[in-house]
Structures are given as C-alpha cells and as structure tokens.
Amino acid sequence: MNALHQGDRIVIRGRTVDSADRHGQIVEVKGANGEPPYLVRFDDGHESVVFPGGDFSVEKGPAA
C-alpha cells in the first residue's frame, strides 16, 4: 500500500449484503511515513481512528 495523506478519501466496503460502503476523508495520519492509523471523518460526520484492511480503497486528495 502506498503512503496515504491528509485529504485522501477512503471507501471501506460493506462486509455483508445489508452493509453500506462507508466513505470518508483522512483528517490526520497518525502513523509514520503515511502509515496507519488514520483519523477519518466519515461523510455522516462521525470520526474514527482507522486501521484499514483489505476491504478499502483510496481516492488520492490534492497534492500537498
């Protein structure tokens, strides 16, 4: 996985048919060199520290 940055958007895929995908923006990279964990603000306003697994994808934000 490439290093992630503040402003990148992530999508965490729902694990079951009834689970919706969760979309959010990285507001803080807490690990060294762009590594997890990430503080993510999800589109519903909820913030959470995330250690993404294989069920996520990234949309790169504007270059810093």
PQR file with spaces between the fields and no chain letter, atoms N, CA, C, O and H, PARSE charges and radii, in Angstrom:
ATOM       1  N    MET     1       0.850   -1.182    0.000 -0.4000 1.5000
ATOM       2  CA   MET     1       0.000    0.000    0.000 -0.0000 2.0000
ATOM       3  C    MET     1       0.888    1.235    0.000  0.5500 1.7000
ATOM       4  O    MET     1       1.874    1.302    0.735 -0.5500 1.4000
ATOM       5  N    ASN     2       0.536    2.202   -0.821 -0.4000 1.5000
ATOM       6  CA   ASN     2       1.259    3.471   -0.854 -0.0000 2.0000
ATOM       7  C    ASN     2       0.880    4.297    0.361  0.5500 1.7000
ATOM       8  O    ASN     2      -0.192    4.118    0.939 -0.5500 1.4000
ATOM       9  H    ASN     2      -0.264    2.148   -1.418  0.4000 1.0000
ATOM      10  N    ALA     3       1.771    5.204    0.745 -0.4000 1.5000
ATOM      11  CA   ALA     3       1.504    6.084    1.878 -0.0000 2.0000
ATOM      12  C    ALA     3       0.276    6.942    1.586  0.5500 1.7000
ATOM      13  O    ALA     3       0.083    7.415    0.466 -0.5500 1.4000
ATOM      14  H    ALA     3       2.642    5.350    0.275  0.4000 1.0000
ATOM      15  N    LEU     4      -0.532    7.129    2.592 -0.4000 1.5000
ATOM      16  CA   LEU     4      -1.713    7.978    2.464 -0.0000 2.0000
ATOM      17  C    LEU     4      -1.429    9.316    3.130  0.5500 1.7000
ATOM      18  O    LEU     4      -0.526    9.440    3.957 -0.5500 1.4000
ATOM      19  H    LEU     4      -0.375    6.744    3.502  0.4000 1.0000
ATOM      20  N    HIS     5      -2.221   10.312    2.751 -0.4000 1.5000
ATOM      21  CA   HIS     5      -2.002   11.673    3.231 -0.0000 2.0000
ATOM      22  C    HIS     5      -3.318   12.296    3.681  0.5500 1.7000
ATOM      23  O    HIS     5      -4.401   11.848    3.306 -0.5500 1.4000
ATOM      24  H    HIS     5      -2.955   10.211    2.080  0.4000 1.0000
ATOM      25  N    GLN     6      -3.193   13.335    4.490 -0.4000 1.5000
ATOM      26  CA   GLN     6      -4.356   14.119    4.886 -0.0000 2.0000
ATOM      27  C    GLN     6      -5.036   14.608    3.614  0.5500 1.7000
ATOM      28  O    GLN     6      -4.372   15.093    2.699 -0.5500 1.4000
ATOM      29  H    GLN     6      -2.313   13.699    4.795  0.4000 1.0000
ATOM      30  N    GLY     7      -6.348   14.481    3.556 -0.4000 1.5000
ATOM      31  CA   GLY     7      -7.120   14.905    2.388 -0.0000 2.0000
ATOM      32  C    GLY     7      -7.492   13.762    1.461  0.5500 1.7000
ATOM      33  O    GLY     7      -8.426   13.888    0.670 -0.5500 1.4000
ATOM      34  H    GLY     7      -6.888   14.087    4.300  0.4000 1.0000
ATOM      35  N    ASP     8      -6.771   12.638    1.547 -0.4000 1.5000
ATOM      36  CA   ASP     8      -7.152   11.470    0.745 -0.0000 2.0000
ATOM      37  C    ASP     8      -8.509   10.972    1.215  0.5500 1.7000
ATOM      38  O    ASP     8      -8.834   11.048    2.400 -0.5500 1.4000
ATOM      39  H    ASP     8      -6.012   12.536    2.190  0.4000 1.0000
ATOM      40  N    ARG     9      -9.293   10.466    0.280 -0.4000 1.5000
ATOM      41  CA   ARG     9     -10.601    9.898    0.609 -0.0000 2.0000
ATOM      42  C    ARG     9     -10.495    8.390    0.588  0.5500 1.7000
ATOM      43  O    ARG     9      -9.818    7.817   -0.266 -0.5500 1.4000
ATOM      44  H    ARG     9      -9.028   10.405   -0.682  0.4000 1.0000
ATOM      45  N    ILE    10     -11.168    7.745    1.535 -0.4000 1.5000
ATOM      46  CA   ILE    10     -11.177    6.293    1.559 -0.0000 2.0000
ATOM      47  C    ILE    10     -12.609    5.789    1.505  0.5500 1.7000
ATOM      48  O    ILE    10     -13.547    6.471    1.918 -0.5500 1.4000
ATOM      49  H    ILE    10     -11.718    8.211    2.229  0.4000 1.0000
ATOM      50  N    VAL    11     -12.750    4.587    0.989 -0.4000 1.5000
ATOM      51  CA   VAL    11     -14.028    3.887    0.964 -0.0000 2.0000
ATOM      52  C    VAL    11     -13.793    2.548    1.632  0.5500 1.7000
ATOM      53  O    VAL    11     -12.935    1.777    1.203 -0.5500 1.4000
ATOM      54  H    VAL    11     -11.988    4.033    0.653  0.4000 1.0000
ATOM      55  N    ILE    12     -14.546    2.272    2.676 -0.4000 1.5000
ATOM      56  CA   ILE    12     -14.499    0.974    3.343 -0.0000 2.0000
ATOM      57  C    ILE    12     -15.732    0.211    2.904  0.5500 1.7000
ATOM      58  O    ILE    12     -16.859    0.624    3.174 -0.5500 1.4000
ATOM      59  H    ILE    12     -15.243    2.899    3.024  0.4000 1.0000
ATOM      60  N    ARG    13     -15.511   -0.903    2.224 -0.4000 1.5000
ATOM      61  CA   ARG    13     -16.596   -1.695    1.654 -0.0000 2.0000
ATOM      62  C    ARG    13     -17.391   -2.395    2.748  0.5500 1.7000
ATOM      63  O    ARG    13     -16.820   -2.894    3.718 -0.5500 1.4000
ATOM      64  H    ARG    13     -14.595   -1.238    2.005  0.4000 1.0000
ATOM      65  N    GLY    14     -18.720   -2.431    2.586 -0.4000 1.5000
ATOM      66  CA   GLY    14     -19.572   -3.179    3.494 -0.0000 2.0000
ATOM      67  C    GLY    14     -19.238   -4.659    3.402  0.5500 1.7000
ATOM      68  O    GLY    14     -18.955   -5.167    2.317 -0.5500 1.4000
ATOM      69  H    GLY    14     -19.184   -2.026    1.798  0.4000 1.0000
ATOM      70  N    ARG    15     -19.269   -5.343    4.517 -0.4000 1.5000
ATOM      71  CA   ARG    15     -18.877   -6.756    4.537 -0.0000 2.0000
ATOM      72  C    ARG    15     -20.019   -7.713    4.262  0.5500 1.7000
ATOM      73  O    ARG    15     -19.787   -8.887    3.974 -0.5500 1.4000
ATOM      74  H    ARG    15     -19.498   -4.931    5.399  0.4000 1.0000
ATOM      75  N    THR    16     -21.241   -7.231    4.347 -0.4000 1.5000
ATOM      76  CA   THR    16     -22.392   -8.083    4.073 -0.0000 2.0000
ATOM      77  C    THR    16     -23.304   -7.374    3.078  0.5500 1.7000
ATOM      78  O    THR    16     -23.132   -6.188    2.798 -0.5500 1.4000
ATOM      79  H    THR    16     -21.428   -6.277    4.581  0.4000 1.0000
ATOM      80  N    VAL    17     -24.270   -8.111    2.551 -0.4000 1.5000
ATOM      81  CA   VAL    17     -25.198   -7.544    1.572 -0.0000 2.0000
ATOM      82  C    VAL    17     -25.942   -6.348    2.167  0.5500 1.7000
ATOM      83  O    VAL    17     -26.210   -5.378    1.457 -0.5500 1.4000
ATOM      84  H    VAL    17     -24.409   -9.074    2.778  0.4000 1.0000
ATOM      85  N    ASP    18     -26.274   -6.400    3.441 -0.4000 1.5000
ATOM      86  CA   ASP    18     -27.042   -5.334    4.088 -0.0000 2.0000
ATOM      87  C    ASP    18     -26.183   -4.160    4.548  0.5500 1.7000
ATOM      88  O    ASP    18     -26.725   -3.147    4.991 -0.5500 1.4000
ATOM      89  H    ASP    18     -26.056   -7.188    4.018  0.4000 1.0000
ATOM      90  N    SER    19     -24.859   -4.270    4.455 -0.4000 1.5000
ATOM      91  CA   SER    19     -23.960   -3.208    4.923 -0.0000 2.0000
ATOM      92  C    SER    19     -23.603   -2.261    3.787  0.5500 1.7000
ATOM      93  O    SER    19     -23.163   -2.688    2.720 -0.5500 1.4000
ATOM      94  H    SER    19     -24.419   -5.093    4.095  0.4000 1.0000
ATOM      95  N    ALA    20     -23.797   -0.981    4.029 -0.4000 1.5000
ATOM      96  CA   ALA    20     -23.433    0.029    3.030 -0.0000 2.0000
ATOM      97  C    ALA    20     -21.937    0.325    3.107  0.5500 1.7000
ATOM      98  O    ALA    20     -21.312    0.141    4.151 -0.5500 1.4000
ATOM      99  H    ALA    20     -24.154   -0.634    4.897  0.4000 1.0000
ATOM     100  N    ASP    21     -21.374    0.781    1.998 -0.4000 1.5000
ATOM     101  CA   ASP    21     -19.994    1.256    1.996 -0.0000 2.0000
ATOM     102  C    ASP    21     -19.920    2.518    2.834  0.5500 1.7000
ATOM     103  O    ASP    21     -20.884    3.281    2.900 -0.5500 1.4000
ATOM     104  H    ASP    21     -21.882    0.929    1.150  0.4000 1.0000
ATOM     105  N    ARG    22     -18.772    2.743    3.481 -0.4000 1.5000
ATOM     106  CA   ARG    22     -18.551    3.954    4.280 -0.0000 2.0000
ATOM     107  C    ARG    22     -17.499    4.796    3.571  0.5500 1.7000
ATOM     108  O    ARG    22     -16.419    4.308    3.239 -0.5500 1.4000
ATOM     109  H    ARG    22     -17.989    2.123    3.428  0.4000 1.0000
ATOM     110  N    HIS    23     -17.826    6.061    3.343 -0.4000 1.5000
ATOM     111  CA   HIS    23     -16.939    6.989    2.649 -0.0000 2.0000
ATOM     112  C    HIS    23     -16.457    8.041    3.637  0.5500 1.7000
ATOM     113  O    HIS    23     -17.236    8.534    4.454 -0.5500 1.4000
ATOM     114  H    HIS    23     -18.704    6.457    3.613  0.4000 1.0000
ATOM     115  N    GLY    24     -15.166    8.388    3.565 -0.4000 1.5000
ATOM     116  CA   GLY    24     -14.642    9.400    4.471 -0.0000 2.0000
ATOM     117  C    GLY    24     -13.360   10.015    3.966  0.5500 1.7000
ATOM     118  O    GLY    24     -12.804    9.600    2.949 -0.5500 1.4000
ATOM     119  H    GLY    24     -14.533    7.988    2.902  0.4000 1.0000
ATOM     120  N    GLN    25     -12.899   11.018    4.700 -0.4000 1.5000
ATOM     121  CA   GLN    25     -11.682   11.735    4.354 -0.0000 2.0000
ATOM     122  C    GLN    25     -10.699   11.632    5.506  0.5500 1.7000
ATOM     123  O    GLN    25     -11.071   11.782    6.669 -0.5500 1.4000
ATOM     124  H    GLN    25     -13.350   11.355    5.526  0.4000 1.0000
ATOM     125  N    ILE    26      -9.441   11.377    5.174 -0.4000 1.5000
ATOM     126  CA   ILE    26      -8.402   11.327    6.193 -0.0000 2.0000
ATOM     127  C    ILE    26      -8.140   12.752    6.669  0.5500 1.7000
ATOM     128  O    ILE    26      -7.791   13.628    5.878 -0.5500 1.4000
ATOM     129  H    ILE    26      -9.138   11.255    4.229  0.4000 1.0000
ATOM     130  N    VAL    27      -8.313   12.971    7.970 -0.4000 1.5000
ATOM     131  CA   VAL    27      -8.059   14.295    8.535 -0.0000 2.0000
ATOM     132  C    VAL    27      -6.726   14.335    9.278  0.5500 1.7000
ATOM     133  O    VAL    27      -6.200   15.415    9.545 -0.5500 1.4000
ATOM     134  H    VAL    27      -8.596   12.259    8.613  0.4000 1.0000
ATOM     135  N    GLU    28      -6.176   13.166    9.612 -0.4000 1.5000
ATOM     136  CA   GLU    28      -4.870   13.114   10.264 -0.0000 2.0000
ATOM     137  C    GLU    28      -4.251   11.745   10.046  0.5500 1.7000
ATOM     138  O    GLU    28      -4.913   10.721   10.215 -0.5500 1.4000
ATOM     139  H    GLU    28      -6.603   12.289    9.395  0.4000 1.0000
ATOM     140  N    VAL    29      -2.978   11.733    9.671 -0.4000 1.5000
ATOM     141  CA   VAL    29      -2.202   10.495    9.567 -0.0000 2.0000
ATOM     142  C    VAL    29      -1.436   10.354   10.868  0.5500 1.7000
ATOM     143  O    VAL    29      -0.582   11.185   11.178 -0.5500 1.4000
ATOM     144  H    VAL    29      -2.441   12.566    9.534  0.4000 1.0000
ATOM     145  N    LYS    30      -1.729    9.314   11.632 -0.4000 1.5000
ATOM     146  CA   LYS    30      -1.129    9.147   12.947 -0.0000 2.0000
ATOM     147  C    LYS    30       0.122    8.282   12.920  0.5500 1.7000
ATOM     148  O    LYS    30       0.922    8.337   13.853 -0.5500 1.4000
ATOM     149  H    LYS    30      -2.422    8.639   11.380  0.4000 1.0000
ATOM     150  N    GLY    31       0.310    7.488   11.876 -0.4000 1.5000
ATOM     151  CA   GLY    31       1.484    6.631   11.773 -0.0000 2.0000
ATOM     152  C    GLY    31       2.629    7.340   11.071  0.5500 1.7000
ATOM     153  O    GLY    31       2.449    8.410   10.489 -0.5500 1.4000
ATOM     154  H    GLY    31      -0.341    7.443   11.117  0.4000 1.0000
ATOM     155  N    ALA    32       3.802    6.737   11.129 -0.4000 1.5000
ATOM     156  CA   ALA    32       4.996    7.291   10.483 -0.0000 2.0000
ATOM     157  C    ALA    32       4.941    7.045    8.982  0.5500 1.7000
ATOM     158  O    ALA    32       4.471    5.997    8.539 -0.5500 1.4000
ATOM     159  H    ALA    32       3.948    5.868   11.602  0.4000 1.0000
ATOM     160  N    ASN    33       5.416    7.996    8.206 -0.4000 1.5000
ATOM     161  CA   ASN    33       5.570    7.847    6.756 -0.0000 2.0000
ATOM     162  C    ASN    33       4.279    7.494    6.027  0.5500 1.7000
ATOM     163  O    ASN    33       4.300    6.721    5.069 -0.5500 1.4000
ATOM     164  H    ASN    33       5.798    8.847    8.566  0.4000 1.0000
ATOM     165  N    GLY    34       3.154    8.054    6.473 -0.4000 1.5000
ATOM     166  CA   GLY    34       1.879    7.828    5.805 -0.0000 2.0000
ATOM     167  C    GLY    34       1.222    6.502    6.122  0.5500 1.7000
ATOM     168  O    GLY    34       0.267    6.100    5.457 -0.5500 1.4000
ATOM     169  H    GLY    34       3.137    8.682    7.252  0.4000 1.0000
ATOM     170  N    GLU    35       1.730    5.822    7.135 -0.4000 1.5000
ATOM     171  CA   GLU    35       1.193    4.519    7.527 -0.0000 2.0000
ATOM     172  C    GLU    35       0.052    4.682    8.534  0.5500 1.7000
ATOM     173  O    GLU    35      -0.065    5.724    9.178 -0.5500 1.4000
ATOM     174  H    GLU    35       2.505    6.149    7.675  0.4000 1.0000
ATOM     175  N    PRO    36      -0.796    3.641    8.670 -0.5600 1.5000
ATOM     176  CA   PRO    36      -1.878    3.687    9.657  0.2800 2.0000
ATOM     177  C    PRO    36      -1.321    3.834   11.066  0.5500 1.7000
ATOM     178  O    PRO    36      -0.152    3.547   11.323 -0.5500 1.4000
ATOM     179  N    PRO    37      -2.181    4.285   11.970 -0.5600 1.5000
ATOM     180  CA   PRO    37      -3.616    4.533   11.828  0.2800 2.0000
ATOM     181  C    PRO    37      -3.896    5.915   11.253  0.5500 1.7000
ATOM     182  O    PRO    37      -3.033    6.792   11.207 -0.5500 1.4000
ATOM     183  N    TYR    38      -5.160    6.070   10.810 -0.4000 1.5000
ATOM     184  CA   TYR    38      -5.630    7.328   10.237 -0.0000 2.0000
ATOM     185  C    TYR    38      -6.857    7.788   11.002  0.5500 1.7000
ATOM     186  O    TYR    38      -7.717    6.979   11.351 -0.5500 1.4000
ATOM     187  H    TYR    38      -5.861    5.358   10.847  0.4000 1.0000
ATOM     188  N    LEU    39      -6.941    9.084   11.264 -0.4000 1.5000
ATOM     189  CA   LEU    39      -8.169    9.663   11.793 -0.0000 2.0000
ATOM     190  C    LEU    39      -9.007   10.027   10.581  0.5500 1.7000
ATOM     191  O    LEU    39      -8.592   10.831    9.747 -0.5500 1.4000
ATOM     192  H    LEU    39      -6.243    9.742   10.980  0.4000 1.0000
ATOM     193  N    VAL    40     -10.187    9.431   10.487 -0.4000 1.5000
ATOM     194  CA   VAL    40     -11.049    9.603    9.320 -0.0000 2.0000
ATOM     195  C    VAL    40     -12.354   10.258    9.744  0.5500 1.7000
ATOM     196  O    VAL    40     -12.966    9.859   10.735 -0.5500 1.4000
ATOM     197  H    VAL    40     -10.524    8.777   11.164  0.4000 1.0000
ATOM     198  N    ARG    41     -12.777   11.268    8.984 -0.4000 1.5000
ATOM     199  CA   ARG    41     -14.101   11.880    9.169 -0.0000 2.0000
ATOM     200  C    ARG    41     -14.980   11.314    8.064  0.5500 1.7000
ATOM     201  O    ARG    41     -14.793   11.602    6.882 -0.5500 1.4000
ATOM     202  H    ARG    41     -12.279   11.592    8.179  0.4000 1.0000
ATOM     203  N    PHE    42     -15.943   10.501    8.480 -0.4000 1.5000
ATOM     204  CA   PHE    42     -16.847    9.887    7.514 -0.0000 2.0000
ATOM     205  C    PHE    42     -17.898   10.893    7.067  0.5500 1.7000
ATOM     206  O    PHE    42     -18.157   11.885    7.749 -0.5500 1.4000
ATOM     207  H    PHE    42     -16.096   10.267    9.440  0.4000 1.0000
ATOM     208  N    ASP    43     -18.493   10.626    5.926 -0.4000 1.5000
ATOM     209  CA   ASP    43     -19.446   11.568    5.334 -0.0000 2.0000
ATOM     210  C    ASP    43     -20.652   11.834    6.225  0.5500 1.7000
ATOM     211  O    ASP    43     -21.331   12.846    6.052 -0.5500 1.4000
ATOM     212  H    ASP    43     -18.283    9.820    5.372  0.4000 1.0000
ATOM     213  N    ASP    44     -20.932   10.941    7.182 -0.4000 1.5000
ATOM     214  CA   ASP    44     -22.048   11.172    8.106 -0.0000 2.0000
ATOM     215  C    ASP    44     -21.635   12.042    9.295  0.5500 1.7000
ATOM     216  O    ASP    44     -22.442   12.293   10.190 -0.5500 1.4000
ATOM     217  H    ASP    44     -20.380   10.119    7.323  0.4000 1.0000
ATOM     218  N    GLY    45     -20.346   12.515    9.308 -0.4000 1.5000
ATOM     219  CA   GLY    45     -19.861   13.384   10.377 -0.0000 2.0000
ATOM     220  C    GLY    45     -19.125   12.646   11.482  0.5500 1.7000
ATOM     221  O    GLY    45     -18.441   13.272   12.293 -0.5500 1.4000
ATOM     222  H    GLY    45     -19.690   12.311    8.581  0.4000 1.0000
ATOM     223  N    HIS    46     -19.255   11.327   11.527 -0.4000 1.5000
ATOM     224  CA   HIS    46     -18.585   10.512   12.541 -0.0000 2.0000
ATOM     225  C    HIS    46     -17.085   10.491   12.283  0.5500 1.7000
ATOM     226  O    HIS    46     -16.662   10.377   11.133 -0.5500 1.4000
ATOM     227  H    HIS    46     -19.810   10.819   10.868  0.4000 1.0000
ATOM     228  N    GLU    47     -16.269   10.600   13.337 -0.4000 1.5000
ATOM     229  CA   GLU    47     -14.824   10.483   13.216 -0.0000 2.0000
ATOM     230  C    GLU    47     -14.363    9.245   13.951  0.5500 1.7000
ATOM     231  O    GLU    47     -14.884    8.910   15.015 -0.5500 1.4000
ATOM     232  H    GLU    47     -16.613   10.693   14.272  0.4000 1.0000
ATOM     233  N    SER    48     -13.379    8.563   13.376 -0.4000 1.5000
ATOM     234  CA   SER    48     -12.877    7.342   13.965 -0.0000 2.0000
ATOM     235  C    SER    48     -11.428    7.131   13.568  0.5500 1.7000
ATOM     236  O    SER    48     -11.013    7.530   12.480 -0.5500 1.4000
ATOM     237  H    SER    48     -12.956    8.835   12.512  0.4000 1.0000
ATOM     238  N    VAL    49     -10.653    6.502   14.452 -0.4000 1.5000
ATOM     239  CA   VAL    49      -9.298    6.087   14.114 -0.0000 2.0000
ATOM     240  C    VAL    49      -9.418    4.747   13.395  0.5500 1.7000
ATOM     241  O    VAL    49     -10.055    3.817   13.889 -0.5500 1.4000
ATOM     242  H    VAL    49     -10.990    6.178   15.336  0.4000 1.0000
ATOM     243  N    VAL    50      -8.789    4.664   12.211 -0.4000 1.5000
ATOM     244  CA   VAL    50      -8.972    3.515   11.336 -0.0000 2.0000
ATOM     245  C    VAL    50      -7.626    2.871   11.012  0.5500 1.7000
ATOM     246  O    VAL    50      -6.656    3.554   10.686 -0.5500 1.4000
ATOM     247  H    VAL    50      -8.272    5.420   11.810  0.4000 1.0000
ATOM     248  N    PHE    51      -7.590    1.544   11.110 -0.4000 1.5000
ATOM     249  CA   PHE    51      -6.501    0.722   10.598 -0.0000 2.0000
ATOM     250  C    PHE    51      -7.099   -0.045    9.430  0.5500 1.7000
ATOM     251  O    PHE    51      -7.615   -1.145    9.631 -0.5500 1.4000
ATOM     252  H    PHE    51      -8.378    0.989   11.375  0.4000 1.0000
ATOM     253  N    PRO    52      -7.049    0.500    8.201 -0.5600 1.5000
ATOM     254  CA   PRO    52      -7.750   -0.134    7.086  0.2800 2.0000
ATOM     255  C    PRO    52      -7.216   -1.525    6.779  0.5500 1.7000
ATOM     256  O    PRO    52      -6.021   -1.798    6.891 -0.5500 1.4000
ATOM     257  N    GLY    53      -8.152   -2.403    6.385 -0.4000 1.5000
ATOM     258  CA   GLY    53      -7.806   -3.754    5.964 -0.0000 2.0000
ATOM     259  C    GLY    53      -7.941   -3.873    4.464  0.5500 1.7000
ATOM     260  O    GLY    53      -7.839   -2.881    3.742 -0.5500 1.4000
ATOM     261  H    GLY    53      -9.123   -2.182    6.294  0.4000 1.0000
ATOM     262  N    GLY    54      -8.167   -5.072    3.999 -0.4000 1.5000
ATOM     263  CA   GLY    54      -8.272   -5.328    2.575 -0.0000 2.0000
ATOM     264  C    GLY    54      -9.588   -4.895    1.965  0.5500 1.7000
ATOM     265  O    GLY    54      -9.786   -5.034    0.758 -0.5500 1.4000
ATOM     266  H    GLY    54      -8.250   -5.878    4.585  0.4000 1.0000
ATOM     267  N    ASP    55     -10.499   -4.369    2.785 -0.4000 1.5000
ATOM     268  CA   ASP    55     -11.838   -4.001    2.324 -0.0000 2.0000
ATOM     269  C    ASP    55     -11.967   -2.509    2.036  0.5500 1.7000
ATOM     270  O    ASP    55     -13.071   -1.968    2.101 -0.5500 1.4000
ATOM     271  H    ASP    55     -10.339   -4.256    3.765  0.4000 1.0000
ATOM     272  N    PHE    56     -10.858   -1.830    1.718 -0.4000 1.5000
ATOM     273  CA   PHE    56     -10.938   -0.394    1.477 -0.0000 2.0000
ATOM     274  C    PHE    56     -10.224   -0.017    0.199  0.5500 1.7000
ATOM     275  O    PHE    56      -9.364   -0.744   -0.297 -0.5500 1.4000
ATOM     276  H    PHE    56      -9.962   -2.269    1.665  0.4000 1.0000
ATOM     277  N    SER    57     -10.605    1.147   -0.328 -0.4000 1.5000
ATOM     278  CA   SER    57      -9.928    1.713   -1.489 -0.0000 2.0000
ATOM     279  C    SER    57      -9.666    3.187   -1.210  0.5500 1.7000
ATOM     280  O    SER    57     -10.252    3.769   -0.298 -0.5500 1.4000
ATOM     281  H    SER    57     -11.305    1.738    0.074  0.4000 1.0000
ATOM     282  N    VAL    58      -8.782    3.785   -2.004 -0.4000 1.5000
ATOM     283  CA   VAL    58      -8.340    5.161   -1.760 -0.0000 2.0000
ATOM     284  C    VAL    58      -8.534    6.005   -3.000  0.5500 1.7000
ATOM     285  O    VAL    58      -8.288    5.555   -4.120 -0.5500 1.4000
ATOM     286  H    VAL    58      -8.306    3.312   -2.745  0.4000 1.0000
ATOM     287  N    GLU    59      -8.979    7.236   -2.790 -0.4000 1.5000
ATOM     288  CA   GLU    59      -9.019    8.262   -3.838 -0.0000 2.0000
ATOM     289  C    GLU    59      -8.094    9.361   -3.353  0.5500 1.7000
ATOM     290  O    GLU    59      -8.395   10.046   -2.376 -0.5500 1.4000
ATOM     291  H    GLU    59      -9.178    7.601   -1.881  0.4000 1.0000
ATOM     292  N    LYS    60      -6.974    9.531   -4.028 -0.4000 1.5000
ATOM     293  CA   LYS    60      -5.960   10.489   -3.581 -0.0000 2.0000
ATOM     294  C    LYS    60      -6.499   11.907   -3.602  0.5500 1.7000
ATOM     295  O    LYS    60      -7.203   12.300   -4.533 -0.5500 1.4000
ATOM     296  H    LYS    60      -6.729    8.974   -4.822  0.4000 1.0000
ATOM     297  N    GLY    61      -6.167   12.676   -2.569 -0.4000 1.5000
ATOM     298  CA   GLY    61      -6.552   14.071   -2.483 -0.0000 2.0000
ATOM     299  C    GLY    61      -5.564   14.934   -3.254  0.5500 1.7000
ATOM     300  O    GLY    61      -4.634   14.407   -3.864 -0.5500 1.4000
ATOM     301  H    GLY    61      -5.596   12.357   -1.812  0.4000 1.0000
ATOM     302  N    PRO    62      -5.748   16.245   -3.237 -0.5600 1.5000
ATOM     303  CA   PRO    62      -4.828   17.147   -3.914  0.2800 2.0000
ATOM     304  C    PRO    62      -3.419   17.004   -3.362  0.5500 1.7000
ATOM     305  O    PRO    62      -3.239   16.798   -2.162 -0.5500 1.4000
ATOM     306  N    ALA    63      -2.426   17.111   -4.224 -0.4000 1.5000
ATOM     307  CA   ALA    63      -1.030   17.013   -3.784 -0.0000 2.0000
ATOM     308  C    ALA    63      -0.699   18.165   -2.851  0.5500 1.7000
ATOM     309  O    ALA    63      -1.108   19.305   -3.069 -0.5500 1.4000
ATOM     310  H    ALA    63      -2.573   17.278   -5.199  0.4000 1.0000
ATOM     311  N    ALA    64       0.048   17.841   -1.811 -0.4000 1.5000
ATOM     312  CA   ALA    64       0.414   18.875   -0.816 -0.0000 2.0000
ATOM     313  C    ALA    64       1.578   19.696   -1.313  0.5500 1.7000
ATOM     314  O    ALA    64       2.029   20.609   -0.621 -0.5500 1.4000
ATOM     315  H    ALA    64       0.381   16.915   -1.634  0.4000 1.0000
